[in-house]
Amino acid sequence: MILAVADQDRTAFLSLYDATSAKLFGVCLRVLKDRGDAEDVLQDVFIKIWRNADRYKANGLSPMTWLITVARNAAIDRVRTRKAPAEDTEAAERMPASGPTPEGAAIAASEARRIAACLGELEDNRADAVRGAYLDGQSYQDLADRFDVPLNTMRTWLRRSLMKLKECMSR
């Protein structure tokens, strides 16, 4: 689908959006911890995908990995530029809850258990590095400093860990 999007195929783009938007929204939401910001960033992500799909190279890695990387980087960029908003607690109290539906929550919980089980198969420091990079939005350099390893070693840890997670999730 990404290659078709690179050729400006709108139907492929809509299919790609339908197939990936929920997962990419989850990535953005996990990094930003704000639904509105995550929705804005997700829109920016799909604009970037539309404009830059020709930059995707099939290199043996999952196309989803590329899409998640685009989303994660966009969310991290938003965190870096975000200003602290003035809090209006009264307005927040009047807003309706905007959580997932019961079905969506059940599906998300099931996926979370699968991911947690797969993370449990990794060495502890590798699992912590994956959580830091892909769930908490920490940079590779921050993680390399935290684990006291060279930057390229951290990149290798994360790449190999993602490959193991992909294999685990496909079982």
C-alpha positions in Angstrom: 0.0 0.0 0.0 2.8 2.4 0.8 4.3 2.0 -2.7 0.9 2.7 -4.2 0.6 5.8 -2.0 4.0 6.9 -3.3 2.3 6.8 -6.7 -0.4 9.2 -5.3 -3.1 6.4 -5.3 -5.8 7.9 -3.1 -7.6 4.6 -2.7 -4.5 2.9 -1.4 -4.0 5.9 0.9 -7.5 5.4 2.3 -6.9 1.7 2.7 -3.6 2.4 4.5 -5.3 4.9 6.8 -8.1 2.4 7.6 -5.6 -0.4 8.3 -3.1 1.6 10.4 -4.7 4.7 11.9 -5.8 3.1 15.2 -2.3 1.7 15.9 -0.6 4.9 14.9 -3.0 6.9 17.1 -2.1 4.7 20.0 1.6 5.4 19.4 0.9 9.2 19.4 -1.3 9.0 22.4 1.2 7.0 24.4 3.9 9.5 23.7 1.8 12.7 24.1 -0.6 11.6 26.8 -3.2 14.0 25.4 -6.0 12.9 23.0 -6.3 16.2 21.2 -2.6 16.5 20.6 -2.5 12.9 19.5 -5.3 13.5 17.0 -3.5 16.5 15.6 -0.2 14.7 15.3 -1.9 11.7 13.6 -3.2 14.0 11.0 0.3 15.4 10.5 1.6 11.9 10.3 -0.7 10.9 7.5 0.2 14.1 5.6 3.9 13.1 6.0 3.1 9.6 4.8 1.3 11.0 1.7 4.1 13.3 0.9 7.0 11.0 1.7 5.8 7.5 0.8 8.3 7.4 -2.0 11.1 7.5 0.7 10.0 4.1 2.1 12.3 1.4 1.0 11.4 -2.2 1.4 14.4 -3.3 3.4 13.2 -6.5 5.0 11.6 -4.6 7.8 7.8 -4.4 8.3 6.1 -1.4 6.6 4.4 -1.0 10.0 7.8 -0.3 11.6 8.3 2.6 9.2 4.9 4.0 9.8 5.3 3.7 13.6 8.6 5.4 13.4 7.1 8.3 11.5 4.3 8.6 14.1 6.7 8.2 17.0 9.1 10.9 15.7 6.2 13.3 15.0 4.8 12.8 18.5 8.3 13.4 20.0 8.7 16.5 18.0 5.3 17.7 19.3 6.4 17.0 22.9 9.6 19.0 22.3 7.6 22.1 21.0 4.6 21.8 23.3 4.0 24.7 25.7 2.3 24.0 29.1 -1.3 25.0 28.6 -3.1 27.0 31.3 -5.3 24.6 33.2 -9.1 25.2 33.3 -10.3 22.6 35.8 -13.9 23.6 35.5 -14.0 23.1 31.8 -12.3 19.7 32.2 -15.0 18.6 34.7 -17.7 19.5 32.2 -16.2 17.5 29.4 -17.6 14.0 28.8 -15.3 11.0 29.1 -13.7 10.2 25.8 -12.4 6.7 26.5 -12.7 3.6 24.3 -15.9 1.6 23.9 -16.2 -1.6 25.9 -15.3 -3.6 22.8 -12.3 -1.4 22.0 -11.2 -1.7 25.6 -11.4 -5.5 25.5 -9.4 -5.6 22.2 -6.8 -3.2 23.5 -6.5 -5.2 26.8 -6.0 -8.4 24.8 -3.3 -6.8 22.6 -1.7 -5.3 25.7 -1.4 -8.7 27.3 0.1 -10.2 24.2 2.6 -7.4 23.9 3.5 -7.6 27.7 4.0 -11.4 27.3 6.3 -10.8 24.3 8.2 -8.1 26.2 8.6 -10.6 29.0 10.5 -12.9 26.6 13.2 -10.2 26.2 16.0 -9.6 28.6 15.0 -7.0 31.2 17.3 -4.2 30.0 16.2 -4.8 26.4 12.5 -4.7 27.4 13.1 -1.5 29.4 14.9 0.1 26.5 12.0 -0.8 24.1 9.5 0.6 26.6 11.6 3.8 26.9 12.0 4.3 23.2 8.6 3.3 21.9 6.2 3.9 24.7 7.8 6.8 26.7 9.3 8.6 23.7 12.9 8.7 25.0 15.6 9.3 22.4 18.2 6.7 21.5 20.9 8.9 23.0 18.9 9.2 26.3 18.6 5.4 26.5 22.2 4.9 25.6 23.2 7.2 28.5 20.7 5.5 30.9 22.0 2.0 30.1 25.6 3.2 29.9 26.2 1.7 26.4 27.3 3.3 23.1 24.6 4.8 20.9 25.1 2.2 18.1 24.8 -0.6 20.7 21.4 0.9 21.8 20.3 1.0 18.2 21.3 -2.7 17.8 19.4 -3.6 21.0 16.3 -1.9 19.9 16.4 -3.3 16.3 17.0 -6.9 17.5 14.3 -6.5 20.2 11.8 -5.3 17.7 12.6 -8.2 15.5 12.0 -10.6 18.4 8.8 -8.8 19.3 7.6 -9.1 15.7 8.3 -12.8 15.7 6.5 -13.2 19.0 3.5 -11.3 18.0 3.1 -13.3 14.8 2.8 -16.6 16.7 
